[in-house]
Amino acid sequence: MKTQYFTATSLDGFIATENDSLDWLFPLGDLNTSSYPKFIADVGALAMGSATYEWIVRNAEQVAAEAGSAWPYTQPAWIFSSRALPIIEGADIRFVNGDVRHAHAEMRAAAGTRNIWVVGGGDLAGQFYDAGLLDELIIQVGSATLGQGKPLFPRRVLSPVLRLVSVHQMGAGMAELRYEVHKGGVRGDA
């Protein structure tokens, strides 16, 4: 069982535009020909930030067209937010606030032997890292630059904490990098 941050980023390190748009990402590849289908099959619980959740709510029609429903996950999800958010009907979600360690224990219990996916955003993944709970980063790097936006992982992490374990080209527009997080390694300033 691992806690994994699986996401896509631009070449210059942004997961979304400053307005939380992902439109830059969709032309770069097909999710079904990536590692995503195998990855999601091993996920037992999800952690998601409020901006990611609100993107799904705002783009419900597009999500439903691609995934078959407005909520594309069967796994239980913990949505981290300090404010009230709309509920997506039929979604197995829990709204939480505060230290990720408390919710992580619940997610571990729900996931069993399967993995926990930190869906996004970058700061939420950073909170799991800060708490010593993040085991792996799976980063799909797209051949686009945004200039500004929502950062991939707003933390300083110095060697030898992240260990590159694989690189895989995905068509002409994406490459996937997998990193293990070595616990007890050297951490930079947050």
Secondary structure, 3 states (H helix, E strand, C coil): CCEEEEEEEECCCEEECCCCCCCCCHHHCCHHHCCHHHHHHCEEEEEEEHHHHHHHHHCHHHHHHHHCCCCCCCCCEEEECCCCCCCCCCCCEEEECCCHHHHHHHHHHHHCCCEEEEEECHHHHHHHHHCCCCCEEEEEEECCCCCCCEECCCCCCCCCCEEEEEEEEECCCEEEEEEEECCCCCCCCC
